[in-house]
Amino acid sequence: MKDRIISNINDPKELEKLYRMNPSAFRHEFNLIYPELTNNQLADFWNVRLNYENNTESTGSTRGELKFVIIASLFAAIIAKIPYFFQVDENFFYMRNIGLIVFPVLTFYFAKNNNLPKIKMLIAASVFLTSAVFINSLPLNDTSHTLILSCIHLPLFLWTVTGFAFAGDRLGDYQKRMDFLRFNGDFIVITTIMLISGFALTAITQGLFSLIGLKIFDFYLQFIIIPGLAALPVVTTYLIRKNPHLVSRVSPLIAKIFSPLVLITLIIYLIAIIITGKDPYNDREFLLTFNILLVGVMALIVFSVAETSRSKRNRTEILILFLLCSVTVIVNCFALSAIVFRISEWGITPNRLAVLGGNVLILTNLLLVTYKLFRTMFYKSDVEEVEKIISKFLTVYCLWTVIVVFIFPFLFNFR
């Protein structure tokens, strides 16, 4: 969108088409580039038009939204305190319901802001209710692999439901899906900053009260930290919505910095594996760490592609992403061969099947993304083709989480 606005900045008709195609994305990208557009009357007109709309709507809508954020934060905090109010075992509750504390509130927030039709809101509410009943009805067995897998994958599934509300009536639009991924990148950045600030505040508060001989940690944990963590997602989302200029400048910078660093780290890591003779085929803990690394790198790739497509397209950035994808494919092949070996040697278990399925999906996604990046770099293909592949695969990941959460327990008889 950004490049298309710049290339048509002197064409009123095309600018109007771009605006009508995606008003929110147009407003966001135009406001980013406007400071660079000097002595351009058409750009000045669009600035007045967009900002005038924002200013006339801001007073009432901001107050209403702020009230909603406060109420939603209190609601999330109350859900997080259910173990305290009803004497429920904390390990039982938080292990199964961590996603149900965060995502229902966020989903309703997006549904409200996007004027989601009532039928879609009812569908989302039904999914959350069904998920809550299902996960809390699973047999109480902390050593059950299917229970642990369901608890791990349920937040991922509920995350896709939040994406459903974020997309509104444009669920099939790949640009809206990419906007959701960009939001998640911005969310991680702002949440990290908020957590660091919260940690500093906690340390200062503890230190001050300890100087006068008061031990407040238990009280602070129960009534400040836990409710604060529950309210943090909706507060962070509000801050992102109200400060898009600040956030949209930080996230691309982080993507530019970390993509080459992770690429170098992965190359050194693969060399180190060969030199040390580490065997992922017979070392279960090493294989687990290997797969966690793979998921993290895949998330960084998706985040980086989203941020690269939002900023000016730089050939060097595309090359780094292509190399990062290529190296990650090699890492994924290592992990996939190791899990296939373990299944052939010791049979199928819930964990092995879950890891196998996840690896196959990630490898397939990586290969497609790598191919599209190759075409973007060498054949001048549009980076939007990469976005389309990533956005389409979100549906595949969603279906896989549904299988792991709701089918695996019955498939393996809850063991």
C-alpha positions in Angstrom: 0.0 0.0 0.0 2.8 2.4 0.9 4.6 2.1 -2.5 1.3 2.4 -4.4 0.4 5.6 -2.5 3.9 7.1 -3.3 3.7 6.1 -7.0 0.2 7.7 -7.4 0.7 10.7 -5.1 -0.2 13.1 -8.0 -3.1 11.0 -9.3 -6.3 12.0 -7.4 -8.4 9.2 -9.0 -5.9 6.4 -8.1 -5.5 7.7 -4.5 -9.3 7.7 -4.1 -9.4 4.1 -5.4 -6.6 3.0 -2.9 -8.5 4.7 -0.1 -11.8 3.0 -0.8 -10.1 -0.3 -1.2 -8.7 -0.2 2.4 -9.4 3.0 4.3 -7.6 2.0 7.5 -4.5 0.8 5.7 -4.5 3.9 3.5 -4.8 6.2 6.5 -2.0 4.3 8.4 0.5 4.3 5.5 -0.3 7.8 4.3 0.3 9.3 7.8 3.7 7.5 7.8 4.9 9.1 4.5 3.2 12.5 4.7 6.1 14.2 6.5 8.3 13.4 3.5 5.8 14.9 1.0 6.6 18.6 1.0 5.1 21.2 -1.3 2.4 18.8 -2.6 -1.1 20.3 -2.5 -2.8 16.9 -3.1 -0.9 15.4 -0.2 -1.9 18.3 2.0 -5.5 17.9 1.0 -5.4 14.2 2.0 -3.7 15.0 5.2 -6.5 17.5 6.1 -9.1 15.0 5.0 -7.8 12.1 7.0 -6.8 14.0 10.1 -10.0 16.1 10.1 -12.0 12.8 10.1 -9.9 11.6 13.0 -10.2 14.8 15.0 -14.0 15.1 14.6 -14.5 11.5 15.7 -11.8 11.4 18.3 -13.5 13.0 21.4 -16.5 10.9 21.7 -15.1 7.7 20.4 -11.9 7.9 22.5 -13.8 8.3 25.7 -16.1 5.4 24.8 -13.2 3.2 23.8 -11.3 4.1 27.0 -14.3 3.2 29.1 -14.5 -0.1 27.2 -10.8 -0.8 27.8 -11.1 -0.2 31.5 -14.2 -2.5 31.8 -12.5 -5.1 29.6 -9.3 -4.9 31.7 -11.3 -5.4 34.9 -13.2 -8.3 33.4 -9.9 -10.0 32.4 -8.5 -9.4 35.9 -11.6 -11.0 37.5 -11.2 -14.1 35.3 -7.6 -14.3 36.2 -8.5 -14.2 39.9 -11.0 -17.1 39.7 -8.6 -19.5 41.6 -8.5 -16.9 44.4 -12.2 -16.3 44.6 -13.4 -19.9 44.2 -10.6 -21.8 45.8 -9.7 -23.5 42.5 -6.2 -25.1 42.2 -4.0 -22.5 40.5 -2.0 -25.1 38.5 -5.2 -26.7 37.2 -6.7 -23.3 36.3 -3.8 -21.5 34.7 -2.5 -24.5 32.8 -5.9 -25.0 31.0 -7.3 -21.5 30.9 -4.5 -19.1 30.2 -5.7 -18.5 26.6 -9.3 -18.0 27.8 -8.1 -15.1 30.1 -6.5 -13.2 27.2 -8.3 -13.9 23.9 -12.0 -13.5 24.6 -11.5 -9.9 25.8 -9.3 -9.1 22.8 -11.7 -10.8 20.4 -14.7 -8.8 21.8 -12.5 -5.6 21.5 -11.9 -6.1 17.8 -15.4 -7.2 17.2 -16.7 -4.0 18.8 -14.3 -1.8 16.8 -15.0 -3.6 13.5 -18.8 -3.7 14.0 -18.7 -7.4 13.6 -22.2 -8.8 12.7 -24.0 -10.4 15.6 -24.0 -13.8 14.0 -20.2 -13.8 13.8 -20.0 -12.5 17.4 -22.2 -15.4 18.5 -19.9 -17.9 16.6 -16.8 -16.5 18.3 -18.6 -16.6 21.7 -19.7 -20.2 21.1 -16.1 -21.2 20.2 -14.8 -19.8 23.4 -17.5 -21.4 25.5 -17.0 -24.7 23.8 -13.3 -24.5 24.3 -13.6 -23.6 28.0 -16.0 -26.5 28.7 -13.8 -29.0 26.7 -10.4 -28.1 28.2 -11.7 -28.1 31.7 -13.5 -31.4 31.2 -10.4 -33.3 30.3 -9.4 -35.9 32.9 -7.2 -34.6 35.7 -3.8 -36.1 34.9 -0.8 -33.8 34.8 1.3 -36.5 33.1 -1.1 -36.9 30.2 0.6 -36.0 27.0 -2.6 -35.2 25.2 -3.7 -32.9 28.0 -0.4 -31.0 27.8 -0.6 -30.8 24.0 -4.2 -29.5 24.2 -3.2 -26.9 26.8 -0.3 -25.7 24.6 -2.2 -25.6 21.3 -5.5 -24.1 22.7 -4.1 -20.6 23.0 -2.9 -20.9 19.4 -6.3 -21.9 18.3 -8.0 -19.0 20.3 -5.4 -16.6 18.7 -6.9 -17.5 15.3 -10.4 -16.7 16.6 -9.1 -13.3 17.6 -7.8 -12.9 14.1 -11.3 -13.8 12.9 -12.6 -10.8 14.8 -9.7 -8.6 13.7 -10.5 -9.3 10.0 -14.2 -8.4 10.5 -16.1 -8.8 7.2 -12.8 -9.2 5.3 -11.7 -12.6 6.5 -10.7 -13.7 3.0 -8.6 -10.6 2.3 -4.9 -11.6 2.6 -4.0 -7.9 3.3 -6.2 -7.9 6.4 -4.6 -11.2 7.6 -1.2 -9.6 7.1 -2.4 -6.6 9.1 -3.2 -9.0 11.9 0.3 -10.4 11.8 1.7 -6.9 11.8 -0.4 -6.1 14.8 1.0 -9.2 16.6 4.5 -8.0 15.9 3.7 -4.5 17.2 1.9 -6.2 20.2 5.0 -8.2 21.1 7.2 -5.1 21.0 4.9 -2.9 23.1 4.1 -5.8 25.5 7.8 -6.3 26.1 8.3 -2.6 26.9 5.3 -2.7 29.3 6.7 -5.8 31.0 10.1 -4.2 31.5 8.4 -1.1 32.9 6.2 -3.2 35.2 9.2 -5.2 36.4 11.0 -1.9 37.2 7.9 -0.6 39.1 7.6 -3.9 41.0 11.3 -3.8 42.0 11.0 -0.1 43.2 7.8 -0.8 45.1 9.2 -3.9 46.8 12.4 -2.0 47.7 10.5 1.0 49.2 8.2 -1.1 51.4 11.0 -3.4 52.5 12.8 -0.3 53.8 10.0 0.3 56.3 9.8 -3.4 57.2 6.6 -4.3 55.3 6.5 -7.5 53.3 3.9 -7.0 50.6 5.0 -9.5 47.9 2.1 -11.9 48.4 -0.5 -9.1 48.3 1.3 -7.4 45.4 1.4 -10.7 43.5 -2.3 -11.5 44.0 -3.8 -8.1 43.5 -1.4 -6.2 41.3 0.8 -8.5 39.2 -1.8 -11.2 38.2 -4.6 -8.7 37.4 -2.1 -6.5 35.7 -0.9 -9.3 33.5 -4.5 -10.2 32.6 -5.3 -6.6 31.7 -2.0 -6.0 29.8 -3.1 -7.4 26.4 -6.2 -5.2 26.0 -4.3 -2.1 27.3 -1.4 -2.8 24.9 -3.9 -3.2 22.0 -5.4 0.2 22.9 -2.0 1.8 23.0 -1.2 0.4 19.5 -4.4 1.7 18.1 -3.9 5.2 19.5 -0.2 5.5 18.7 0.3 3.8 15.3 3.0 6.2 14.2 5.3 5.3 17.1 4.7 1.6 16.9 5.0 1.3 13.2 8.5 2.8 13.2 9.8 0.6 16.0 8.7 -2.8 14.6 10.3 -2.6 11.2 13.6 -1.5 12.8 13.5 -4.5 15.1 12.9 -6.8 12.1 15.8 -5.3 10.2 18.1 -5.7 13.2 17.2 -9.3 14.2 16.8 -10.9 10.8 20.5 -10.8 9.9 21.6 -11.6 13.5 19.4 -14.7 13.6 20.7 -15.7 10.2 24.3 -15.5 11.4 23.4 -17.3 14.6 21.7 -20.2 12.7 24.7 -20.7 10.4 27.1 -20.8 13.3 24.7 -23.1 15.2 24.6 -25.6 12.3 28.4 -25.6 12.1 28.6 -26.1 15.9 26.3 -29.1 15.7 28.5 -30.7 13.1 31.7 -29.9 15.0 30.4 -31.1 18.4 28.8 -34.2 16.9 25.5 -33.5 18.7 22.9 -36.2 17.9 19.3 -34.9 17.7 18.1 -38.5 16.8 18.7 -40.0 20.2 18.6 -36.9 22.4 15.0 -36.1 23.2 15.7 -32.8 25.1 17.9 -31.6 22.4 15.3 -32.3 19.7 12.7 -30.5 21.8 14.9 -27.4 22.1 15.6 -27.7 18.4 11.9 -27.5 17.5 11.3 -24.6 19.9 14.1 -22.8 18.1 12.5 -23.6 14.8 9.1 -22.2 15.8 10.7 -19.0 17.0 12.7 -18.5 13.8 9.5 -19.2 11.7 7.7 -16.5 13.7 10.5 -14.1 13.1 10.4 -14.8 9.4 6.7 -14.2 9.2 7.1 -11.0 11.3 9.9 -9.8 9.1 8.1 -10.4 5.8 5.1 -8.5 7.2 7.3 -5.5 8.2 9.3 -5.6 5.0 6.1 -5.4 2.9 5.0 -2.5 5.1 8.2 -0.5 4.6 10.1 0.4 1.4 11.1 -2.7 -0.4 14.8 -3.1 0.0 16.6 -5.8 -2.1 19.1 -6.4 0.8 16.2 -7.1 3.2 14.6 -9.5 0.7 18.0 -11.3 0.3 18.5 -11.7 4.0 15.0 -13.1 4.4 15.6 -15.5 1.5 18.8 -16.7 3.1 17.2 -17.0 6.5 14.4 -19.1 5.1 16.9 -21.3 3.2 18.9 -21.9 6.4 15.7 -22.5 8.4 14.6 -25.1 5.8 17.9 -27.0 6.5 17.2 -26.8 10.3 13.7 -28.0 9.7 14.9 -31.0 7.7 17.2 -31.9 10.5 14.3 -31.8 13.0 11.9 -33.6 10.7 14.4 -36.4 10.0 15.0 -36.8 13.7 11.3 -37.1 14.6 10.7 -39.6 11.7 13.7 -41.7 13.0 12.3 -41.7 16.5 8.8 -42.7 15.3 10.3 -45.5 13.2 12.4 -46.8 16.2 10.0 -46.4 19.1 6.5 -45.9 17.5 3.9 -43.1 17.5 3.1 -41.2 20.6 1.0 -38.0 21.0 4.1 -35.8 21.3 5.9 -37.3 18.3 2.8 -37.1 16.1 2.2 -33.5 17.2 5.8 -32.5 16.5 5.8 -34.4 13.2 2.6 -32.6 12.0 4.0 -29.2 13.1 7.3 -29.8 11.4 5.6 -30.8 8.1 3.4 -27.8 8.1 6.3 -25.4 8.9 8.6 -27.0 6.3 5.9 -26.7 3.6 5.2 -23.1 4.5 8.9 -22.3 4.6 9.5 -23.9 1.1 6.7 -21.9 -0.4 7.9 -18.7 1.2 11.5 -19.4 0.1 10.3 -20.0 -3.4 8.3 -16.7 -3.5 11.2 -14.8 -2.0 13.5 -16.2 -4.7 11.1 -15.0 -7.4 10.8 -11.6 -5.7 14.6 -11.3 -5.6 15.6 -12.6 -9.0 12.4 -12.3 -11.2 11.1 -9.0 -9.8 8.0 -10.7 -8.5 5.8 -8.7 -6.1 6.4 -9.3 -2.4 2.6 -9.5 -2.1 2.9 -13.0 -3.4 4.9 -13.9 -0.3 2.2 -12.3 1.8 -0.5 -14.3 0.1 1.3 -17.6 0.9 1.7 -16.7 4.6 -1.9 -15.5 5.0 -3.3 -18.6 3.3 -1.3 -20.9 5.6 -2.9 -19.3 8.7 -6.0 -21.4 8.0 -3.9 -24.6 7.8 -2.2 -23.8 11.1 -5.7 -23.2 12.6 -7.0 -26.6 11.4 -3.9 -28.3 12.9 -4.5 -26.8 16.3 -8.1 -27.9 16.2 -6.9 -31.5 15.5 -4.4 -31.4 18.4 -6.7 -29.8 20.9 -10.0 -31.6 20.2 -9.1 -34.9 18.5 -5.8 -36.0 19.9 -7.2 -36.7 23.4 -9.8 -39.1 22.0 -7.4 -40.5 19.4 -4.9 -41.5 22.0 -7.4 -42.3 24.7 -6.4 -39.4 26.9 -2.9 -40.8 27.6 
